[in-house]
Each structure stands twice: as C-alpha cells, then as structure tokens.
Amino acid sequence: MTEIHAITMPKWGLAMTEGKVAGWAVGEGDAVSPGTEILDIETSKITNAVETEHTGILRRVCAQEDETLPVGALLGVIADSSVGADAIEAFIDGFQAEVAA
C-alpha cells in the first residue's frame, strides 16, 4: 500500500506556536529518505533543519519561503511516484479541512 506523508510545522519547545519557513533544501520532485534535511524553520529563538522520517519524493511544497505558519500546519507532501496527482490534492484538501476545524 502506498502512503502519503505530511510534512508539518514542528513544535520545538513549550512556547513555540508558529515558525517561519527559512528555506527549502530540496525541491518538488526530489527524492528523500529518512534523515534528509528538507527545509529550515526559523522561530523566535532558533533556526533549525527539519528532517524527513519517510522515503519517497517531495511531491508538493505547500509553504513558501518566508511564510509564517502555526505549529502543525501543512508544509509539504511526500509520496511515492505511483501516487496520482488527484490523490495528492485530496490529501492536501483533507488536511487543510482538519487544521481549520
């Protein structure tokens, strides 16, 4: 079974409520594997790299550089190349509905 994995804004510390995308280390279409640094997040205290825990392809970048988003927000999507674009869109739409609720 093929899975779609969300890249979300991490929570580093009790006081963190949001973070800013400082830059993407990989681009859409790039292959990633566990431990790959995929983007940098800047908070009021630190700038740190986010690593993926999944193997696949960065199929969608949902957050742009310099965009500030709350903890848990969808930043990107990792999936195998066999996953269709419609499935990626449905995943993103469903995730956004859950965050907004």
Secondary structure as GFF3:
##gff-version 3
##sequence-region A 1 101
A	DSSP	beta_strand	4	8	.	.	.	ID=ss1
A	DSSP	beta_strand	18	24	.	.	.	ID=ss2
A	DSSP	beta_strand	31	32	.	.	.	ID=ss3
A	DSSP	beta_strand	37	42	.	.	.	ID=ss4
A	DSSP	beta_strand	47	51	.	.	.	ID=ss5
A	DSSP	beta_strand	56	61	.	.	.	ID=ss6
A	DSSP	beta_strand	68	70	.	.	.	ID=ss7
A	DSSP	beta_strand	74	79	.	.	.	ID=ss8
A	DSSP	alpha_helix	85	100	.	.	.	ID=ss9
###
